[in-house]
Amino acid sequence: MPNLKIVICPGCGSEIPLDNRGCPDCGYTNSRAADGRLPTLAFLLEQPSYPEPGAMRLDDVCPAFLRALVLAAH
């Protein structure tokens, strides 16, 4: 079973602590969270996508994030 209860920064691909206020490496934050907290991969995968109401969007997702996502899913 893949471990998707981890946080990977969409901006730089770094794995960061669950308890975070955004990425300490590149400064990427979640504009939808008051404290900037980046969510777990499991949370991201449960969110609706456009055009559904409440769709979540990630700005400036880097290739390293996508690679880390694929590795976490294995």
C-alpha positions as CSV (number, residue, x, y, z in Angstrom):
1,M,0.0,0.0,0.0
2,P,1.5,3.4,-0.9
3,N,2.2,5.9,1.7
4,L,0.1,8.9,0.6
5,K,-0.1,10.5,4.1
6,I,3.0,12.5,3.4
7,V,3.4,16.1,2.3
8,I,5.4,16.8,-0.9
9,C,5.8,20.5,-1.9
10,P,4.2,21.1,-5.4
11,G,6.7,24.0,-5.9
12,C,10.0,22.1,-5.5
13,G,9.2,18.4,-4.8
14,S,10.7,18.3,-1.3
15,E,9.1,16.1,1.3
16,I,8.2,18.3,4.2
17,P,6.7,17.7,7.7
18,L,3.0,17.1,8.1
19,D,2.9,20.0,10.6
20,N,3.9,22.8,8.2
21,R,3.1,26.4,7.2
22,G,4.3,25.9,3.7
23,C,7.5,24.7,2.2
24,P,10.6,25.8,4.2
25,D,12.8,25.1,1.1
26,C,11.1,27.2,-1.6
27,G,8.4,29.1,0.2
28,Y,5.4,27.5,-1.6
29,T,2.2,27.9,0.4
30,N,-1.4,26.8,0.1
31,S,-3.4,30.0,-0.6
32,R,-6.6,28.2,0.5
33,A,-5.3,27.5,4.0
34,A,-5.2,30.5,6.4
35,D,-1.8,29.3,7.7
36,G,-0.4,28.3,4.3
37,R,-0.3,24.6,5.3
38,L,0.4,22.2,2.5
39,P,-1.8,19.1,2.7
40,T,-0.9,15.4,2.4
41,L,-1.0,13.6,-1.0
42,A,-4.0,11.6,0.3
43,F,-5.9,14.8,0.9
44,L,-5.0,16.3,-2.5
45,L,-6.2,13.1,-4.3
46,E,-9.6,13.3,-2.5
47,Q,-10.3,16.9,-3.7
48,P,-12.6,17.7,-6.6
49,S,-11.2,18.8,-9.9
50,Y,-12.3,21.6,-12.3
51,P,-15.1,22.1,-13.3
52,E,-16.6,20.6,-10.0
53,P,-17.6,23.1,-7.3
54,G,-14.8,23.6,-4.8
55,A,-12.2,22.4,-7.2
56,M,-8.6,22.6,-5.9
57,R,-5.9,24.0,-8.1
58,L,-2.1,23.9,-7.5
59,D,-0.2,26.8,-9.0
60,D,3.2,26.2,-10.6
61,V,3.5,22.5,-10.0
62,C,7.0,21.4,-10.8
63,P,8.2,18.1,-12.4
64,A,9.9,17.1,-9.2
65,F,6.5,17.1,-7.5
66,L,5.1,14.8,-10.1
67,R,8.1,12.4,-9.8
68,A,7.7,12.3,-6.0
69,L,4.0,11.6,-6.4
70,V,4.7,8.7,-8.7
71,L,7.4,7.3,-6.3
72,A,5.0,7.6,-3.3
73,A,2.4,5.7,-5.2
74,H,4.7,2.7,-5.7
